[in-house]
Amino acid sequence: MRIRHVLLLLLTIGVGMVPARSDEGMWLFNDPPKKQLRDTYKFDLTPEWLDLAMKANVRFNSGGSGGFVSENGLVVTNHHIAADALQKLSNSQRDLYGNGFFAKDRSDELKCPDLELNVLQSIEDVTEKVNAAVKDAKPLEAAAKRRAVMGEIEKESTAKTGFRSDIVTLYQGGAYHLYRYKKYTDVRLVFAPEAGIAGFGGDVDNFEYPRHGLDVAFFRVYENNKPIESKSYFRWSETGPDEKDLVFVTGHPGTTNRLETLAKLKHRRDSTLPYTLNRLRQMEAALTHYGDQGPEQRRQAGSDLHRVANARKAFSGQLQGLLDPAILKQKETTEQALVGKSDAPWQTIAKAQKSYREFEKPHALLETGHGFASELFTIARHLVRMANELPNQSSTRLREYRDSNLESLKFQLLSPAPLYADLERVKLQASLTFLAETLGGEHPSVVLALAGKNPSKRAEELIAGCNLADVAERKALLDGGARAINASKDPMILLAVAIDAESLALRKRYESEVEEIERQAYGEIAKLRFQALGNTVAPDATFTLRLAFGTVKGYDVDGNTLKFHTTFGSAFERAEAMKNREPFDLPIRWIDGRDKLELATPFNFVSTSDTIGGNSGSPVLNRAGELVGINFDRNRHGLVRNFVYTEVQARHIAVHSKAVLEALRKLYGADSLAKELTGK
């Protein structure tokens, strides 16, 4: 009776916010929503459909998603996911991010210096193995044992299969699955449009709809200096989706918080999000000021500024959601429905939040690195810690230095991508200032970090004396281990060494007082949820491959009915209405080529599919598994989806597959690329 009561209550909460038939869910590929799709859409999700979708999907290790779209290793993603690679391939004479790029011949394709792509090959449930290793252990001991057994499982898997093997925590500790990936590191740029059309509307239109962005880019994957033969790839739809069509989004959503407790969400509302927004606003101001100094500075800061501004707007939307009493009331009702005779796990998590509040900011500033926002410092910290960690067995190391992750980390660490001293100085100065503002000028960590100087002079001193922009210097320190680190006089290495003891102490405190406590409590809550609802609730997002589905349709807002798609024609209308002022100034190519275009061509479209950050670049598929779009954003109504799902007005936004072909053929002279996509 108790379980039935819980199920009925959970199905009836949130009336008015979530329709009776909901498209909620970022579903696991090894536990897909077959029944929901069959009952609601009369669609049978076959093993063949799932296998194609899994092996044709791509995870960008830099953050984001994509998919194979030809048998010759061609991959599509978003321009803003490609931005990091575009910046690293650019210089003062060649701005690929701003001006775009097209390789007419494969010999012209540009090799990215440090881009890694992962393709999922299999998933294995290892929950019992992990939990057995930590049974009856105290929190700190359990954390160490859990880390050890996870490292052992990953190492054994990698040795057996040759694949990158990562254990993923699901349901906040309710389950552990082993994901095995085929890894590619020879990735070459094929095509990217101008930033002005990829991100048309800039920050003004970000997280808004209607939208008009050609937010796409293409790469090609190579092995042994030849394009790979991608046996699993998505066929490109020349027509795209129609209104009311069922579509699927297959990608790698980053993080959601829907299964977190009310106490955890209140902590986010009152502590974590305000801190995060203050940090992002300060960094955004510093990057904007640097970019205003000239075109080269603006180019250098471009991708960092876009990333920070995008995060600031997303987190602002999350805070607005948590300030809505109706959302917290929905969470409270859900929680009460699951609480049985004891609310012990919920109380345990609430106590962990109180504990974390005492040291959250120092932990974020020192261990997470918010107080030292410089690529050079990140490199220095890895070198210092690797010197200490690598002599140990993989299972006892800090998790980021386990064997299964080591090859990818070294690939990033020894990247030949350029680092700009002036930009590094500006970012470091801003973050050191934020460190001092947050903790106070007399805090021991601030005194240690600033070394008797103000943030401006300290940042200048650190960057001017640092030699870590030289890859050979990094490699020498990496190969030299502890002896080389101890002998180094590099100021950034010395800073990383100086703060490491306090930083690691904060990390240890977080793991024992918060992380492991929460993990065990959430494991208990997960058992109650499984008893009540079975597998009808998807786990929170974890930057692993998920399947979402929904219906292509517009929505009503502010008394207006928004169509399910925009057009090339409405893009020109938007530019003219805004008097072609930045960020509504179309590239010259588009202005000059307007008469070549079929202006009725669908440009961007929306659907109810459940997406979040990390889904950027995700293939949008139809029933036949054909690619009909490339996901690139949510609207502002969808920002609350971090915590609750709604499809009343919330939508994800995608580039229409037909728009891509129209632009390639008529504006970019990329007929060869269009032919490869369509097979014609």
N, C-alpha and C positions, 0 to 999 in steps of 0.2 A: 504493500500500500504506500509506503514511504516513497519508493522510487517512482511509482506512477504519479503521485502527487507532485513530486519535483518536476517530472517531465511536463505535466500539464501546466504548471506554473511558469516554467521557463518558456514554453511555447506561447504563452499569452502576454508576457511582459513586453513593454515597449510598444504597445498599441498606439498608432498614430505616428510612430517614428519608422517602423519597419513593416512593410506589407506582409500579409499572411504567407505569400509565396515570395521567398527572398532568394536573391542570387549571391548571398553571402558565402564566403569561403575561399581561402587560399589553400587548396587541397594537396595532400601528399600524392605523389605519383604511385606509391606502393599502397595507397589506401584512397582511391579516387571516388568521387561522388556518383557512382553508377546509378544508384536507385533514384537520386534526386533528378538526374538528367533524363532517366527513362520515364519517371512519373510526370515531370513537368513539361519536358520538351520532346518526349517520344524519341529520344536519341540514345542509341546503344554505344557506349564507350568501349570499343573493342581493344584487346591486347595489342593488335597491330597498330591502331591509331595512337595508343599511348607510347608504344615503343618508338615509333617515328618521331613523335613530339619530344620525347626525352632525348633521343640521340641527335636530333636536328637542332636542339636548343644549345645556346652557348652562354656561359657566364664570363663576363669581363671581370678579371680579378681586381681591376682598378675601381670596380663598382658599377653594376649595370648588367643588362641582358642583351641578347641578340640571337640570331638564328642563321643556320646555313640556308642559302637560297639558290645554290647551283651544285652540280656534281663536281665542280672544280674548286671547292673550298671557299666560295664566296660567302661572306657573312654580312648581314645587315644589322645595324643598330641605330641609335640616335646620334645626331651631331654633337649634342652636349655630353654624351658618353665618350665620344671620340675626341672631345676637346683636349684632354690631357695629352693624348698622342699627337694631335695636331700642333699643340704648343711646343712639344719637344722636338718636332720635326721642322719647326719654323726658326727663323732668325730675323735680324733687322732688315734683311733684303727680301725675305720670303715669308709672308704672313699667310700660312695655310688656314689658320683658324678664321681670320677675317675675310680672306679673299677666295677661299675654296681651293679645290684641287681635283683633277681628273687625270688618271693614267690611261692614255689611249692605247698603250701597249703594256704587256706584263713586265717588260724590262724596265718600264717607268714606275712601277709600283714601289713605294717607299717603305723600307723595313723600319718598324717601330722599335725604339731602343729598349723598351722594358715592358711591353704589353704581353700579358699572359692570359690565354683563354682556357677555360675548363669546360669539358663536355661530360655530362654524367653518364656513367655506364651501368651502374647497379646500385641498389640500396639493400642493406641488411639490418634487421632489427637486432641490436645487441643489448637491449635493456637489461635482461636477466644477468648477463655477464658483468655489466657495470655495477648493478645494484648488489650483486652477490659479494663484490669486493669491498663494499663499504658498510655492510650490514653491522649494526650495533656500534659503529665507531663514533667517537666524539667529533664535533664539527671540524676542528683543525686537522685531526687525523683522517677524517673522511675525505676532506678536500685533497689531501696528499695521495690517499689510496685511489680516489677516483681519477685523479690526474695520471697516476701511474698505470692503472689498468687501461685507461683510454689510450695512453701512449703505446702500450704493448699491443693492443688490438690493431691500432693504426699501423704500427711498424710491421707486424706480421702480415697484414693485408697488402701493404706496399711491396713487401718482399715476395709475396706469393703471386700478385697480379701485375706488378709494375705500374699500377695506377696510383695517383695521388689519393690518399685515403684519409677522410676527415670524419670524426664522430660528431654528430650534431645533436644538441640538446633540444628536445621538443617538450611542449606542455610545461615549460619552465622547470623541468626535472622529472616529468612524468614518464618520459621515454627517451631512449638514446638509439639513434640510427647511424649506421656506417655508410657514408657516401663515397663511392669510388669514381674518380674522374680521369679521363684522358686529358693530358695537359699539352698545350701547344704554346711555343714561345717565339716561333718565327711567323710573325703576323705583319702584313704589309698593307699600307693604305692604298685604296683604289679610287675612292671618290668621296668628296665632301662639298656641299654647297657653301655659299657665303654665310657668315654668321648672321648677317642682316636678315636673311630669309629663313634660316634655320630657327632663329629665335625672334622672329618678327613680333614687335610689340614689347620686347624686353621685359623689364620688371613690372611694367604697367599691366601687361596682359598675362604675366606669369600666374598660374593657378586660376585662370579665368577662362570663360567661353562666351561667345564664339572665338575661335583661334584660327590663325593662318600661318602655320609654320611648316617648312620643309625640313623637319628635324630628323634627318636621316644621314647616314654615312655608310660606306661599304669598305670592308677589309677583305683580304684573302689570306688563308692559312697555308703555310708551306711546311714541308718536311723534306730533309735532304736536298734543300734548294729547289724543290719542285712543288707546285700546288698539290695539295692532298686530293685524293679521290673521296669526296664526301658521299658515301652511299645513302645516308639519311639526310634529306634536305626538304625544305618546304617549297612546293611549286607556287609560283607567283600568280595571283589572280589578276587578270586584266580588267575585270569589271568591279571588283571590290564588293563591299556589303551593301545590302538594301535595308530600309527601315524594317524593324521587327525581326531581323535575322538573329539567330542564335550565333554567338561568337565566343571564342575561347582566348584567354590571354595566358600564354605559357612563358614564365620568366622567373626571376629570382627576387621576390619582394624582400626588402631589407629587414625592417623591424616593425612589429605591431605590438600593442599592449592590451589587447582585448581580454586576455585571461588573467591579467593582473588584478590583485585585490583592490578594494576601495581605498584602503590605507596607502597602498603603493601609488595609486593614481593621485591621491591628495598630496602625497609627497612630491610627485612630479609637478603638480599644479603650484605648490607653494614654495618649492625649493629648487628642483632641478631645472625646470623650464625658465623661470626668471633669471637664474644664473646663466643659463645657456644663451638666452636672448641678449643679455648684457654683453657677453663675450663676443657674439657674432656682430652686434651693432658696432662695437669698437673696432673690430677687424675690418668690417665693411667700410667704415669711414677712412681707415688708414689706407686700404687698397684703392679706394676711390680717389683720395688725395694724390696718391702716387701716380695713378693713371692719368690724372689731369695735368701732369708735368710735361707730357709730350706723347707723340704717337708710339714711340718705342716702349715707353713705360706703360702705356695703355695696353699694348700688345702683350707685354710680359705679365701683366696683372690680370689679363682677360679671363682665363679659366678659373683662377682662384677667386676672382670677384664674383663671377657667375655662381660658383659653388656656394660661397658664403651667403650671397644675397638669396639664393634659392633656399638654403637651409633656414635663414632668418624668417622668410615668409612662411615656410612649412611649419616651423616651430611656433610661430605666432598663431597660425591656425589651430595647432594642437592646444595651445593655451586657451584660446577662445572656446574651444570645445569643452575643456575641463572646467571652465568658468560658467558653463551652462548647467544649472541645477538639474535639468531634466536628464542629462546624460549621467550624472552621478547618481541620480535616483534610480535610473535603470540598472546601473551597476550594483547599487545597494539591494535592489529587489532580486537580482540574479544571485547575489551572494547569500541572501537570506534563504533562498530556495534550496541551496546546496548544503547549508549548515545543518548538521544532524544533532545528535545529542551533545556534541562538543564543538566549540568553535576554536579549539586549540590552534590549528594551523593558521587561521586568520589572525589570531592574537600574536602568534609567533612572528608573522610577517610584519605586523604593526610595530612590534618591539624592535625589529631589525631596522625599520625606518627611523625610529627615534635614535637608535645607535648611530646610524649612518649620518644623520643630520649633524652630529658632532664633528665629523671629519670629512664630509663630502667635498667641500671646496678644496681643502689641501690635497685630497686624493685626486681630484680632477685636474688640478693645476700641476701637480708634480708627477704623479704616476701616469695619468692619461695624457699629459704633455701640453695641456692648454696654456700653461705659463711659458712655454718655450716653442712657439709656433714657427719653427724653422726646419726646413728639410735637412740642413746641416746638423742641427741638434739631433734630429731623429736618427740620422746616420751615426752620429757619435754615440748615442745611447745604445743602439744595436751593437756596435763594435765593442763597447765596454761590457755589455751583458753577455755577449757571445763568448768573450774571452773567459768569463767566469762559468758559463753554463755548458759550453760544448765539451769540456773534459768529462762531464758527468754522463751517466747513462740517460738515454733519451726519456725514459719514463719518469725521471726525477727532475727534469729541467722545467723551467717556466714554459708554459704551454706553447708560446709562439716560437720556441726554439726546438721543439720536438722534431724528430727526423722527418716525419711526414710533411712538415712545412718548411724544412730547412732549405731545400733546393730553390723553392719559390722566393724565399726571403733573400737568399744570396743573389738571385737574379735581379731583384729590385735594388739591393744594396750596391751592386757593382754596375748599375746602369750608367751608360755614357751620356744620358740626357743632360742638357745644359742647366746649370744653376746660376741665377743672376744675383750677384753680390748685393746690389742696391735693393732689390726686391726682398731678399732674405733679411737684410738689415731692417727694413720697414716692418716686416711681419714680426721679427723678433722684438723690436722696440715696442710695438703695440702690445704684444703678449706679456712682456716683462712689466710694462705699465699696468696692465690688467692684473697681473700677479700681485704687485704692490698695492694697488687699489683694493683688491679683494681681501688680502690677508693683513695689510697694514705694513708700514715701512719698517717697523721694529720686529716683525715676525722673523724668527731665526732663518727660515728658508729664503725669505726675501733678502735678508742681509747677506746670506751666503751667495745667492744668485747674482746680486748686484755688485758685490765685492767693493763696496765703498763708492760707487758711482751712480749717477742717475740712469734710468733706462736707456736714454738716447746714447750716452757715452759708452755704457756697457755693451749695448748692441753693436755699436761701431767697432769697439775693441775686439769683440768676439768674432765678428765677421771678417774684419781686416786681417786678423792673425790666423784664421782657419785655413787649413790646406785640404780639407775634405772634399772640395769640389773636384779635386784630382782623383780619378778612379784608381790610379796606380798607388796613391797614398792610402786609399781605403783598403785596397787588396793587401798591401804590406802589413797594415794593422790587423786585418782579418787573419792572414796567414801567420803573423807573429804571435798572436794570442796574448796571454797575460803579460808576457815579458815586453812585448812591443807597446802595449797600452801603458804599462807602468813607466816606460821610458819616454813616452810621448810628452811633448811640451805644447801640443796644439791646445789653444785655450778652450775649444769646444769639447775636446776630450776631457780636459781638466774639469770643466763645469759638469759634464755628465758623471764623472767619478765623484765629484764633491757632493752632489745631491742624491746619489744613488741609494745610500743607506737609508735616509729618511723616506725616499720614494718607495723602496721595497718594503719598509716597515708599514707604510700606509696600505700597500697592496696586500700584505699578509693580514692586516687588520680587516680590510674589506672582505677578503676571502673567508675569514673565520667568523666575523661578526655579522656579515650581511649575506654574501653570496651563497655559502654553504647552508646557512640557516634557512634562507629563502628556498633554496633548491629542495631541501628535504620537506619543507612545509608544502610547497607547491606539488611535490610528489604525492602527498596525502590528499590534497585537494583534487588532483587529477584522478585518483582512484574513485573518489565520490562522483566526479563528473562522468567517468566512464560507466559507473554503475547506473547512473540516472539516464545518460544520453547515448551511451555507446560511442560509436565513431561518427556521430552526426555533427560534431563540432570540430572544426579544423584547428590545428595548433597555430599559435602565433608565428608570424613570419620570421625566418632565420637566415636570409640570403641564400636559400637553397631552392631548387627547382620546385615550383608549385603550378597547379592548374586552377584557373578561375574561369567562370563563364557568366554570360549575361546576354541582354537583348540590346540591339542597336535602336536607340530611340532618344528623341529630344526631351525637353522638359519645360515647365513653366517657371518663370522667375520675374518678380516685380511687375506682374501683369502682362508679361510678354511670353509668347511661345517661341522657344528656340528650336530650330530645325535640327535634325540629327547630324547634318553635315554643313560645312561652309563650302565655298567655291573659290576658284581663282578670281572670278569676277568680284566677289565680296572682299577679297584681299586688296584689290586695287581701290575699291570703294573706301575701305578702312584707311588706307594710306592717304587718299585724297581728303577724307574728312578730317584727318589729323594734320593736314597741310604738309605732308611728307617730312615732318620733323622727326628727328631721332627720338625713340627707336622705331618709328613708323616709316622710315625712308627705305623704300625698296631698292635692291641693288640695280645698278645701271643695266645689267643683263636683262632683268625683268622689265624695266621700263621700256627699253629698246625693243624687247621681244614680245610685247603685249599682243600685238596683232597676230603673232604666230600661234598663240594659245587658244584652245577651246575654253572660253571663260566659264562655261557651265560645269567644267570638270570638278568633281568633289575634291576638296582639299583636306580638311580635317573632319573627323567624325567622333561621336561619343557613344558609349554603351554603359550598361549597368555593371559590367564585370568588376570584380573586387580587386583593386590594385593599390599599391603603396610605393613609396620610394624604393628603388632597387628594381622595380618593374620597368624602368626606363629602358627602351630598346626592345622590349618583349614583343615577339611575334604575336599578332592577332590573327586567329585562324577561323575558318568556317567549318561547317560540318564535315566537309571532305578533307579537312586538314590542309587546305590551301591557305597561303598567307594573303590576307585581305587588308592588313594594316600593320603599322609599327607604333606601339604605345609610347607616348612621351610625357604625359602629365595627367594630373587630376584637376578638376575645377575646385573653386574655394569651398563649395559645399562638401567636397570629398575629403577635406583635410581632417575632419573629425573621424575618419575611418581608422585612424590609429587606435581608437578606443572603442568605437561602436560602428557597425555597418548600417548604412541607410542608402536607399536607392530612390528616395522621393525626388531629390534634385542632384544628388551626388553622382558624378560621372567620371570615368576615365576618358582621356582624349588620345586619339591616334591619328597618324598620317595615313591617308587613304592610299591604297596600293595603286590605284589608277592615276593619282596625282603624281606619284614618283615617276611612272613611265612617261607621262605627258611632259614633265619637266626635263627628264633625261633626253628625250628625243628632240624636243623643239627649242630648248634653251641652252643645253649644255653640250650639244654635239656628241652625246654619249650613246649613240645607236648601238654600239657594240655591247655596252653594258646592259641596255634594255633587251637586246637579243639574247644575252646570256640568261637574264632573268626569266624570259618568256619561253626560251627554247626555240625561238623563231629566227 
